Amino acid sequence: MKVIKWDDATTVRLQLWDIAGQERFGNMTRVYYKEAVGAFVVFDVTRISTYDAVKKWKMDIDAKVNIPNTDEPIPVVLLANKIDLVPQDGEEKGWGKTAEEMDQFCKDHGFVTWFETSARDNVNIETAAKSLVTAILEKVHNVPEEEDSDLINPASPPVPVQDGGCCK
């Protein structure tokens, strides 16, 4: 659970499920996606096979979940994780993809945007979450008000979150 104080009147509670890219969960994804209004697809920059699987996971999300009461796909943000494990200077800089390549990949495959992240070092995690919430709010506000009341409730109290990052 991740709680974001969006503004004075709005607290956003994100419930995050990690299916770890495991093929064995492929037939259960509909259960994990139930009532989702946004998603992250994460790949490991140190394992190119996880990048190769990104398109499959995005297609799975698009096929199984939409913004409630619409045929619109939910917003999905792509995260290039573990940037703390790749060189950041010298000749071998980066992990093999340029920003321009990633921007085009996102455009071609319907991702809202992408971020280089490090869950371990907490790099771009908050920024990525805020970007996803912004995209969700933009989509949900296009749904007639009486239909989206269960999706976002600004008066809802925040759920307590333990300190310590994502992986305790």
Secondary structure, DSSP 8 states (H G I E B T S, - for coil): -EEEEEETTEEEEE-----TT-GGGGGGHHHHHTT-S-EEEEEETT-HHHHHTHHHHHHHHHHH-BSTTSS-B--EEEEEE-GGGS--SSTT-SSS--HHHHHHHHHHHT-SEEEE-BTTTTBSHHHHHHHHHHHHHHHHTTS-HHHHTTT--TTS------SS-S--
